Amino acid sequence: MHSSELYQFDLNGYLVIEDAIDSTILDEIEPVVDQWQQRAEVPINESQAKIEGIVANDERFLNITMSPKVLARITNLIQFPRLKSTWLDFKSKGSSIGFHSNHTPYDPVDAYYWQNNIYANLVTVCYALCDIPIGGAALEVIPGSHKANYPLPEDTKLLSSLRKELPLKKGSALIFTHDMNHGSYNSLNYTRRCLFTSFSTGSSSNTQGENNLYYDLFKKQEEGSWRKYLLREPKGDRDTYPQPTHSIEDETTLCEMATDR
Ligand SMILES: O=C(O)CCC(=O)C(=O)O
């Protein structure tokens, strides 16, 4: 990760990567997302759906989850990283997720530190599967709140003045530490479509499903690959699973489209 990106991520708590999804993969996934949206029956207004465990349920999302441009950054932010949660998210007009997180009070699940290096315990990636304009449930964040030494004040006017909305172009990825205060609200006449993935340290157990959530996918991956490493089970004590020594960008199989569905 370039020093300018490390500076921005540490300072603000997030980073936007444009064209994080290969355009062929983006085209291929579009009708799949349409199908899931129909199945979730998200009407035009006041409705949302969160389809948890999407990558374990539908392997066609694995290649986005394993986007090399994103993973190359994840390995700079988390020690012994592994895939934790994945979900497909639809938010129509009027739907929202409340603001949550702040560095204080301390929560080890998503705590962020810096000590000659970034140590983030939970990093979330929001892949835009459509353009996400201002007002259209673009993530609203308080930049820097992942390092706040005081709890959030109750002054809502002050909090809104500190918030920044992060619009995204289709195919972009927003990488953020979950320790930063964030939330979203869709005030526009459209449905926001996103794939969320999150990464934690190898010792943090899954939020969705059991620890063997990704076992079927893990079995299929090439021995010694990053792809296999990131899909391993969590381990509560010392995580001794060998981390690949080659760089993520050199892993040619990282982003091949799954063909067996
Ligand atoms: O759906 C959203 O806009 C935000 C998701 C979120 O809050 C989270 O990942 O913790």
The ligand as an SDF file (V2000), in Angstrom:
LIG
                    3D

 10  9  0  0  0  0  0  0  0  0999 V2000
  -25.4810   -0.4140    4.8060 O   0  0  0  0  0  0  0  0  0  0  0  0
  -24.7740    0.5410    5.0630 C   0  0  0  0  0  0  0  0  0  0  0  0
  -24.8950    1.6180    4.4670 O   0  0  0  0  0  0  0  0  0  0  0  0
  -23.7050    0.5020    6.1360 C   0  0  0  0  0  0  0  0  0  0  0  0
  -23.2810   -0.8530    6.5930 C   0  0  0  0  0  0  0  0  0  0  0  0
  -22.7220   -0.8030    7.9790 C   0  0  0  0  0  0  0  0  0  0  0  0
  -23.1060    0.0030    8.7660 O   0  0  0  0  0  0  0  0  0  0  0  0
  -21.6920   -1.7110    8.4400 C   0  0  0  0  0  0  0  0  0  0  0  0
  -21.0670   -2.3760    7.6310 O   0  0  0  0  0  0  0  0  0  0  0  0
  -21.4470   -1.7600    9.6670 O   0  0  0  0  0  0  0  0  0  0  0  0
  1  2  2  0
  2  3  1  0
  2  4  1  0
  4  5  1  0
  5  6  1  0
  6  7  2  0
  6  8  1  0
  8  9  2  0
  8 10  1  0
M  END
$$$$
